[in-house]
């Protein structure tokens, strides 16, 4: 990690905002609407931030939105970066490093994912209890800077157990049926074959997607508390007899927009001061 790049980006963002966000939000495909709820927003396009990549995927606006949401000072990524876009793992996870540099302590990571667990249905929200890195790469490969995190970080509680408990309580209070399970990170951009989905189910996966794992790995390395939420946007290949499309992902996330917004906003209100 080039620390000069990190400081350049953080310094630029600090000049554009007048708050000190402690909660970071990474909003996946079709879920960026949450950032539209942020009050008194400072909006910064990624292309304006030194050393930031640019988001190229449909459904990702490609900007930071900084302000207040449910009484919390937040910084939200309205769209993320993916390994399959041709970015390095360091580039994919660079915004997480920047958030840490800006003082973020808690990170909410969201995504749209395919359901592997056959009891799931499109439109379900799933609290991520753990993940499987099936990407064949890691953002921590290479020289390690001990000021950023340890050489061999513990990933046994990458998803904070207290935040998971809090999320379950919030879902119960909202009378919202929320699943819990293991997220598998694949590189993409092709959707999985039916045989690959069967393999991932045997390995213990409940949902599969093309993001999240690199960001959570760096967040854990950085000492951030993480809560992960997947929107099950479709059932993975071989479960339903229908082709998979990105349009279906966006359509399903739009249908559950109300539940998603209410859930995350309630979570923010419930966070300990």
DOMI-513020 format. One record per residue: x, y, z of N, C-alpha, C in turn. Coordinates in steps of 0.02 Angstrom, whole numbers, plus 50000, padded with zeros to 5 digits. Layout:
N
n.xx; n.yy; n.zz; ca.xx; ca.yy; ca.zz; c.xx; c.yy; c.zz
X; Y; Z; X; Y; Z; X; Y; Z
...
***
This chain:
273
n.xx; n.yy; n.zz; ca.xx; ca.yy; ca.zz; c.xx; c.yy; c.zz
50042; 49940; 50000; 50000; 50000; 50000; 50044; 50062; 50000
50033; 50105; 49952; 50070; 50168; 49948; 50038; 50219; 49996
50073; 50232; 50051; 50045; 50275; 50103; 50038; 50348; 50080
50079; 50367; 50032; 50072; 50435; 50004; 50005; 50441; 49968
49987; 50389; 49929; 49923; 50389; 49895; 49866; 50392; 49945
49874; 50354; 49999; 49823; 50352; 50052; 49813; 50421; 50083
49867; 50455; 50099; 49863; 50522; 50128; 49834; 50572; 50079
49855; 50567; 50015; 49829; 50612; 49964; 49753; 50608; 49960
49727; 50547; 49957; 49654; 50537; 49951; 49618; 50561; 50013
49644; 50543; 50071; 49612; 50563; 50134; 49613; 50639; 50143
49668; 50670; 50128; 49673; 50743; 50134; 49624; 50778; 50088
49617; 50753; 50026; 49570; 50782; 49979; 49498; 50778; 50005
49479; 50719; 50030; 49412; 50708; 50055; 49398; 50752; 50116
49447; 50757; 50160; 49439; 50797; 50221; 49424; 50870; 50205
49453; 50896; 50152; 49441; 50965; 50132; 49371; 50976; 50106
49338; 50921; 50084; 49271; 50927; 50055; 49216; 50915; 50106
49234; 50897; 50168; 49182; 50882; 50218; 49195; 50921; 50282
49142; 50930; 50321; 49148; 50967; 50383; 49126; 50924; 50443
49127; 50858; 50435; 49111; 50813; 50490; 49166; 50761; 50496
49161; 50718; 50546; 49210; 50665; 50556; 49173; 50598; 50558
49162; 50567; 50501; 49123; 50505; 50499; 49156; 50448; 50537
49115; 50411; 50574; 49140; 50353; 50610; 49111; 50288; 50583
49061; 50294; 50539; 49030; 50235; 50508; 49039; 50239; 50433
49065; 50186; 50403; 49071; 50181; 50331; 49019; 50134; 50303
48995; 50150; 50243; 48945; 50108; 50209; 48969; 50093; 50139
48973; 50029; 50121; 48987; 50010; 50052; 48924; 49981; 50023
48896; 50015; 49973; 48830; 49998; 49947; 48836; 49964; 49879
48812; 49902; 49875; 48820; 49861; 49816; 48767; 49874; 49763
48765; 49830; 49713; 48722; 49837; 49655; 48649; 49848; 49676
48621; 49904; 49653; 48551; 49919; 49666; 48536; 49943; 49736
48587; 49947; 49780; 48576; 49965; 49850; 48600; 50036; 49866
48624; 50071; 49816; 48651; 50138; 49827; 48599; 50189; 49847
48535; 50170; 49844; 48482; 50218; 49862; 48488; 50240; 49935
48520; 50200; 49976; 48527; 50220; 50046; 48565; 50286; 50052
48613; 50297; 50009; 48653; 50359; 50012; 48610; 50420; 49996
48555; 50410; 49959; 48510; 50466; 49944; 48474; 50491; 50005
48475; 50452; 50059; 48441; 50471; 50121; 48486; 50512; 50167
48549; 50518; 50150; 48597; 50554; 50193; 48582; 50629; 50192
48582; 50659; 50251; 48565; 50730; 50258; 48627; 50773; 50254
48617; 50834; 50228; 48671; 50883; 50219; 48732; 50851; 50186
48721; 50818; 50128; 48774; 50778; 50099; 48829; 50819; 50064
48890; 50795; 50072; 48945; 50816; 50029; 48955; 50758; 49980
48948; 50772; 49916; 48952; 50720; 49864; 49017; 50729; 49825
49058; 50676; 49822; 49123; 50680; 49789; 49128; 50623; 49738
49127; 50638; 49673; 49136; 50586; 49622; 49204; 50553; 49630
49206; 50487; 49621; 49269; 50450; 49628; 49323; 50479; 49581
49302; 50501; 49522; 49351; 50525; 49473; 49388; 50587; 49497
49361; 50621; 49547; 49393; 50682; 49573; 49443; 50667; 49629
49439; 50607; 49658; 49480; 50591; 49716; 49547; 50563; 49693
49603; 50591; 49716; 49669; 50566; 49695; 49676; 50490; 49707
49698; 50455; 49655; 49715; 50384; 49658; 49656; 50337; 49666
49594; 50364; 49665; 49535; 50321; 49667; 49522; 50291; 49598
49503; 50227; 49596; 49478; 50199; 49532; 49410; 50229; 49515
49382; 50209; 49459; 49314; 50230; 49440; 49271; 50169; 49433
49208; 50174; 49457; 49162; 50118; 49452; 49134; 50114; 49381
49133; 50053; 49353; 49112; 50045; 49283; 49049; 50002; 49276
49019; 49982; 49332; 48964; 49935; 49330; 48897; 49970; 49334
48849; 49948; 49294; 48781; 49975; 49295; 48751; 49967; 49364
48719; 50020; 49390; 48690; 50017; 49457; 48736; 50044; 49510
48796; 50067; 49490; 48844; 50096; 49537; 48857; 50169; 49515
48834; 50217; 49556; 48841; 50287; 49537; 48913; 50311; 49534
48956; 50283; 49577; 49026; 50301; 49576; 49041; 50367; 49612
49019; 50372; 49675; 49033; 50432; 49713; 49030; 50418; 49788
49066; 50460; 49826; 49060; 50460; 49899; 49006; 50509; 49919
48967; 50489; 49969; 48917; 50534; 49997; 48930; 50536; 50073
48943; 50596; 50098; 48963; 50605; 50168; 48914; 50652; 50203
48889; 50631; 50260; 48842; 50673; 50297; 48813; 50636; 50357
48750; 50652; 50374; 48718; 50622; 50432; 48661; 50577; 50411
48657; 50519; 50445; 48602; 50472; 50433; 48582; 50442; 50499
48520; 50453; 50519; 48494; 50429; 50583; 48539; 50450; 50642
48562; 50512; 50638; 48603; 50539; 50693; 48676; 50518; 50692
48696; 50478; 50642; 48766; 50455; 50637; 48801; 50493; 50581
48864; 50508; 50593; 48905; 50538; 50541; 48934; 50481; 50499
48916; 50481; 50434; 48932; 50423; 50392; 48968; 50446; 50328
49005; 50398; 50300; 49034; 50406; 50234; 49013; 50345; 50194
48979; 50356; 50138; 48950; 50300; 50099; 48982; 50297; 50030
48998; 50236; 50010; 49019; 50224; 49941; 48956; 50205; 49901
48937; 50249; 49855; 48879; 50236; 49813; 48905; 50200; 49750
48918; 50136; 49759; 48951; 50096; 49708; 49021; 50078; 49731
49044; 50018; 49711; 49109; 49993; 49733; 49151; 49974; 49672
49210; 49945; 49687; 49255; 49921; 49635; 49260; 49845; 49640
49271; 49813; 49584; 49274; 49740; 49581; 49338; 49717; 49549
49361; 49660; 49571; 49420; 49628; 49542; 49410; 49615; 49468
49348; 49595; 49448; 49336; 49578; 49378; 49338; 49638; 49331
49336; 49699; 49359; 49341; 49758; 49317; 49413; 49769; 49293
49458; 49728; 49318; 49528; 49734; 49297; 49571; 49771; 49348
49541; 49790; 49405; 49578; 49824; 49457; 49617; 49773; 49499
49671; 49796; 49528; 49708; 49753; 49574; 49670; 49748; 49640
49688; 49699; 49680; 49657; 49693; 49746; 49670; 49756; 49788
49729; 49785; 49779; 49745; 49847; 49816; 49699; 49903; 49796
49684; 49909; 49731; 49639; 49961; 49708; 49567; 49949; 49732
49546; 49886; 49730; 49478; 49868; 49752; 49466; 49888; 49824
49518; 49880; 49865; 49511; 49891; 49938; 49537; 49959; 49960
49562; 49999; 49914; 49591; 50064; 49932; 49541; 50108; 49971
49477; 50110; 49952; 49430; 50152; 49990; 49423; 50132; 50063
49430; 50067; 50079; 49426; 50045; 50148; 49485; 50074; 50188
49544; 50073; 50158; 49602; 50103; 50190; 49591; 50178; 50202
49562; 50211; 50152; 49549; 50283; 50158; 49499; 50297; 50214
49446; 50256; 50218; 49397; 50264; 50272; 49430; 50258; 50341
49472; 50209; 50348; 49509; 50201; 50411; 49551; 50262; 50426
49584; 50289; 50376; 49626; 50349; 50383; 49584; 50409; 50405
49520; 50410; 50383; 49475; 50466; 50399; 49443; 50459; 50468
49454; 50402; 50502; 49427; 50393; 50569; 49368; 50347; 50575
49350; 50312; 50520; 49295; 50264; 50523; 49314; 50206; 50569
49266; 50185; 50610; 49277; 50130; 50658; 49234; 50069; 50642
49175; 50081; 50611; 49128; 50027; 50596; 49110; 50030; 50522
49110; 49971; 50490; 49097; 49968; 50418; 49038; 49922; 50405
48987; 49948; 50370; 48932; 49908; 50345; 48947; 49893; 50271
48950; 49829; 50254; 48963; 49808; 50185; 48901; 49773; 50159
48876; 49797; 50102; 48816; 49767; 50073; 48831; 49743; 50003
48791; 49695; 49980; 48799; 49670; 49912; 48735; 49637; 49888
48732; 49626; 49823; 48680; 49583; 49794; 48713; 49516; 49781
48680; 49462; 49799; 48710; 49395; 49794; 48660; 49344; 49768
48687; 49291; 49740; 48646; 49235; 49718; 48636; 49186; 49775
48576; 49161; 49783; 48561; 49114; 49836; 48585; 49044; 49819
48625; 49015; 49863; 48647; 48945; 49856; 48604; 48901; 49901
48589; 48926; 49960; 48545; 48890; 50007; 48476; 48885; 49976
48451; 48824; 49966; 48388; 48814; 49930; 48327; 48835; 49970
48336; 48851; 50034; 48279; 48877; 50073; 48271; 48952; 50065
48321; 48985; 50033; 48318; 49057; 50022; 48271; 49072; 49963
48250; 49135; 49960; 48209; 49159; 49905; 48235; 49227; 49882
48228; 49243; 49817; 48247; 49309; 49794; 48211; 49364; 49833
48249; 49413; 49855; 48220; 49467; 49895; 48236; 49460; 49969
48260; 49401; 49990; 48281; 49393; 50060; 48342; 49437; 50075
48346; 49461; 50137; 48407; 49492; 50161; 48444; 49442; 50205
48509; 49438; 50196; 48550; 49390; 50234; 48605; 49425; 50272
48607; 49416; 50337; 48664; 49439; 50378; 48722; 49391; 50364
48779; 49418; 50347; 48837; 49375; 50333; 48870; 49356; 50399
48873; 49291; 50412; 48905; 49266; 50473; 48978; 49252; 50462
48997; 49237; 50400; 49066; 49220; 50383; 49072; 49220; 50307
49133; 49213; 50282; 49141; 49209; 50210; 49193; 49157; 50190
49190; 49137; 50126; 49240; 49094; 50096; 49272; 49132; 50038
49337; 49139; 50040; 49373; 49173; 49987; 49388; 49122; 49932
49349; 49126; 49877; 49359; 49081; 49820; 49386; 49120; 49760
49422; 49175; 49775; 49447; 49219; 49723; 49518; 49202; 49700
49551; 49160; 49739; 49619; 49142; 49720; 49669; 49198; 49729
49652; 49249; 49768; 49696; 49306; 49778; 49677; 49338; 49845
49721; 49381; 49870; 49708; 49417; 49932; 49738; 49487; 49927
49703; 49537; 49953; 49731; 49605; 49953; 49790; 49613; 50000
49805; 49562; 50041; 49860; 49567; 50090; 49924; 49536; 50065
49923; 49508; 50004; 49984; 49479; 49976; 50033; 49535; 49959
50096; 49524; 49977; 50148; 49574; 49966; 50176; 49599; 50031
50220; 49649; 50028; 50250; 49677; 50090; 50195; 49703; 50136
50204; 49693; 50201; 50155; 49716; 50250; 50181; 49776; 50288
50138; 49827; 50296; 50154; 49886; 50336; 50121; 49877; 50404
50161; 49867; 50455; 50135; 49854; 50522; 50094; 49912; 50549
50103; 49972; 50521; 50062; 50029; 50542; 49990; 50023; 50517
49980; 49984; 50464; 49913; 49974; 50437; 49879; 49913; 50466
49918; 49864; 50487; 49890; 49803; 50515; 49942; 49749; 50520
49927; 49694; 50555; 49976; 49641; 50567; 49989; 49599; 50504
50047; 49568; 50502; 50065; 49526; 50446; 50015; 49468; 50437
49994; 49438; 50493; 49949; 49381; 50492; 49885; 49397; 50532
49838; 49433; 50502; 49778; 49453; 50540; 49732; 49394; 50554
49700; 49397; 50612; 49651; 49346; 50632; 49585; 49360; 50596
49560; 49309; 50561; 49496; 49318; 50525; 49440; 49277; 50558
49451; 49254; 50619; 49401; 49211; 50651; 49337; 49250; 50669
49342; 49316; 50674; 49283; 49357; 50687; 49285; 49418; 50641
49293; 49403; 50576; 49294; 49457; 50527; 49228; 49496; 50527
49173; 49460; 50541; 49107; 49492; 50546; 49090; 49495; 50620
49086; 49555; 50646; 49081; 49567; 50718; 49019; 49533; 50748
49031; 49492; 50799; 48976; 49453; 50829; 48925; 49497; 50864
48948; 49551; 50896; 48901; 49596; 50929; 48857; 49633; 50878
48886; 49651; 50821; 48847; 49684; 50769; 48796; 49635; 50739
48815; 49572; 50732; 48769; 49521; 50707; 48710; 49514; 50755
48724; 49511; 50821; 48670; 49507; 50871; 48624; 49568; 50866
48655; 49627; 50859; 48616; 49688; 50854; 48572; 49687; 50792
48599; 49662; 50737; 48560; 49658; 50675; 48500; 49612; 50682
48509; 49557; 50717; 48454; 49510; 50728; 48400; 49542; 50771
48420; 49581; 50822; 48372; 49615; 50865; 48333; 49667; 50825
48367; 49703; 50782; 48334; 49754; 50741; 48284; 49722; 50693
48304; 49666; 50662; 48259; 49631; 50617; 48197; 49607; 50653
48206; 49583; 50714; 48149; 49559; 50754; 48103; 49617; 50771
48133; 49674; 50789; 48093; 49733; 50806; 48052; 49757; 50746
48081; 49751; 50687; 48047; 49774; 50626; 48001; 49720; 50596
47999; 49661; 50629; 47961; 49604; 50604; 47983; 49587; 50533
48048; 49586; 50524; 48079; 49575; 50458; 48112; 49506; 50458
48093; 49464; 50411; 48123; 49398; 50406; 48192; 49403; 50374
48243; 49395; 50414; 48312; 49401; 50389; 48348; 49335; 50397
48384; 49315; 50345; 48423; 49253; 50347; 48492; 49267; 50375
48529; 49214; 50388; 48598; 49220; 50409; 48638; 49165; 50373
48698; 49181; 50349; 48735; 49129; 50315; 48804; 49151; 50292
48836; 49104; 50257; 48905; 49112; 50234; 48905; 49137; 50161
48943; 49190; 50149; 48949; 49220; 50083; 49012; 49194; 50049
49006; 49171; 49987; 49064; 49149; 49948; 49082; 49203; 49898
49145; 49224; 49898; 49169; 49273; 49850; 49204; 49240; 49792
49176; 49248; 49731; 49207; 49226; 49669; 49231; 49287; 49630
49275; 49276; 49582; 49300; 49333; 49544; 49249; 49361; 49495
49205; 49317; 49465; 49164; 49340; 49411; 49207; 49355; 49350
49182; 49390; 49299; 49115; 49418; 49295; 49061; 49369; 49271
49081; 49308; 49251; 49031; 49259; 49231; 48995; 49233; 49293
48930; 49222; 49287; 48894; 49189; 49341; 48918; 49116; 49345
48907; 49085; 49403; 48931; 49017; 49414; 48892; 48967; 49372
48924; 48911; 49357; 48888; 48856; 49326; 48849; 48818; 49379
48802; 48777; 49357; 48763; 48738; 49405; 48808; 48691; 49445
48859; 48664; 49413; 48905; 48619; 49448; 48945; 48657; 49501
48965; 48718; 49485; 49002; 48759; 49534; 48958; 48776; 49594
48894; 48790; 49581; 48848; 48805; 49636; 48840; 48744; 49682
48834; 48685; 49652; 48830; 48624; 49694; 48893; 48616; 49737
48951; 48631; 49707; 49014; 48626; 49744; 49015; 48676; 49802
48994; 48737; 49789; 48996; 48789; 49841; 48948; 48773; 49898
48892; 48741; 49882; 48845; 48720; 49934; 48877; 48667; 49979
48913; 48620; 49948; 48948; 48568; 49986; 49001; 48599; 50031
49033; 48652; 50007; 49086; 48686; 50046; 49058; 48726; 50105
48992; 48738; 50104; 48961; 48774; 50160; 48936; 48844; 50143
48934; 48860; 50079; 48910; 48926; 50059; 48834; 48931; 50058
48808; 48989; 50076; 48736; 49002; 50072; 48719; 49053; 50018
48767; 49095; 50000; 48757; 49145; 49948; 48824; 49157; 49914
48821; 49180; 49851; 48882; 49190; 49813; 48879; 49256; 49775
48937; 49290; 49773; 48941; 49353; 49738; 49012; 49367; 49716
49023; 49428; 49691; 49086; 49446; 49659; 49121; 49504; 49694
49107; 49513; 49758; 49136; 49570; 49795; 49146; 49552; 49868
49149; 49603; 49910; 49144; 49598; 49983; 49204; 49565; 50018
49225; 49506; 49995; 49279; 49471; 50029; 49344; 49512; 50032
49367; 49543; 49977; 49428; 49584; 49983; 49420; 49642; 50031
49363; 49676; 50029; 49351; 49734; 50072; 49349; 49714; 50145
49317; 49659; 50160; 49312; 49636; 50230; 49380; 49612; 50255
49419; 49582; 50211; 49487; 49560; 50230; 49529; 49620; 50251
49527; 49674; 50212; 49565; 49734; 50229; 49535; 49769; 50290
49470; 49769; 50296; 49439; 49799; 50355; 49461; 49763; 50418
49463; 49697; 50416; 49485; 49657; 50473; 49559; 49671; 50488
49599; 49675; 50436; 49671; 49692; 50442; 49680; 49760; 50475
49633; 49805; 50460; 49638; 49874; 50484; 49608; 49884; 50554
49574; 49833; 50580; 49544; 49838; 50646; 49474; 49868; 50646
49440; 49868; 50589; 49372; 49894; 50586; 49322; 49840; 50607
49268; 49861; 50639; 49212; 49815; 50653; 49169; 49813; 50591
49149; 49752; 50571; 49114; 49743; 50508; 49047; 49708; 50518
48996; 49734; 50483; 48933; 49700; 50476; 48920; 49692; 50401
48904; 49632; 50379; 48890; 49619; 50309; 48817; 49600; 50298
48787; 49629; 50246; 48717; 49614; 50228; 48714; 49600; 50153
48687; 49541; 50136; 48675; 49524; 50066; 48601; 49529; 50050
48586; 49556; 49991; 48519; 49550; 49964; 48519; 49492; 49916
48480; 49440; 49929; 48477; 49383; 49884; 48436; 49404; 49823
48471; 49421; 49770; 48439; 49451; 49712; 48414; 49399; 49662
48439; 49339; 49667; 48419; 49284; 49623; 48443; 49219; 49653
48416; 49164; 49630; 48442; 49099; 49651; 48496; 49080; 49601
48550; 49051; 49627; 48608; 49035; 49586; 48591; 48981; 49535
48635; 48972; 49487; 48623; 48927; 49430; 48606; 48856; 49454
48558; 48826; 49418; 48540; 48756; 49431; 48484; 48747; 49481
48466; 48801; 49517; 48412; 48795; 49568; 48344; 48809; 49535
48340; 48863; 49497; 48280; 48877; 49458; 48299; 48871; 49384
48253; 48849; 49344; 48266; 48839; 49273; 48257; 48904; 49235
48305; 48950; 49244; 48301; 49014; 49209; 48371; 49044; 49205
48383; 49084; 49152; 48449; 49115; 49145; 48459; 49171; 49196
48522; 49188; 49210; 48539; 49240; 49258; 48561; 49303; 49221
48536; 49361; 49244; 48554; 49424; 49212; 48565; 49478; 49265
48605; 49528; 49248; 48617; 49584; 49295; 48553; 49625; 49302
48512; 49628; 49249; 48449; 49665; 49253; 48404; 49636; 49308
48405; 49570; 49315; 48365; 49537; 49367; 48390; 49557; 49436
48456; 49564; 49443; 48486; 49585; 49507; 48460; 49654; 49526
48463; 49701; 49479; 48441; 49770; 49493; 48366; 49771; 49508
48327; 49732; 49470; 48255; 49731; 49480; 48236; 49705; 49549
48269; 49652; 49572; 48253; 49623; 49637; 48273; 49670; 49694
48332; 49700; 49689; 48353; 49746; 49742; 48307; 49806; 49747
48279; 49827; 49689; 48231; 49882; 49691; 48167; 49862; 49728
48147; 49799; 49721; 48086; 49775; 49754; 48092; 49772; 49830
48153; 49761; 49855; 48163; 49756; 49927; 48192; 49820; 49957
48190; 49873; 49918; 48220; 49936; 49939; 48194; 49959; 50007
48129; 49955; 50018; 48100; 49978; 50080; 48126; 49939; 50140
48127; 49873; 50134; 48153; 49831; 50189; 48226; 49846; 50202
48265; 49852; 50149; 48337; 49865; 50157; 48349; 49932; 50190
48316; 49984; 50166; 48325; 50050; 50195; 48305; 50051; 50269
48248; 50023; 50284; 48224; 50022; 50353; 48271; 49984; 50399
48297; 49928; 50375; 48342; 49885; 50415; 48407; 49921; 50431
48439; 49949; 50380; 48504; 49981; 50392; 48496; 50044; 50434
48443; 50082; 50421; 48433; 50143; 50461; 48419; 50127; 50534
48381; 50073; 50546; 48369; 50052; 50615; 48434; 50029; 50649
48475; 49995; 50611; 48540; 49974; 50637; 48583; 50033; 50657
48583; 50084; 50616; 48623; 50144; 50631; 48599; 50177; 50695
48532; 50180; 50703; 48504; 50210; 50764; 48523; 50169; 50826
48528; 50103; 50817; 48540; 50058; 50873; 48614; 50050; 50892
48659; 50075; 50850; 48730; 50069; 50865; 48747; 50103; 50931
48787; 50072; 50973; 48809; 50105; 51035; 48846; 50170; 51019
48837; 50219; 51061; 48869; 50284; 51050; 48945; 50277; 51056
***
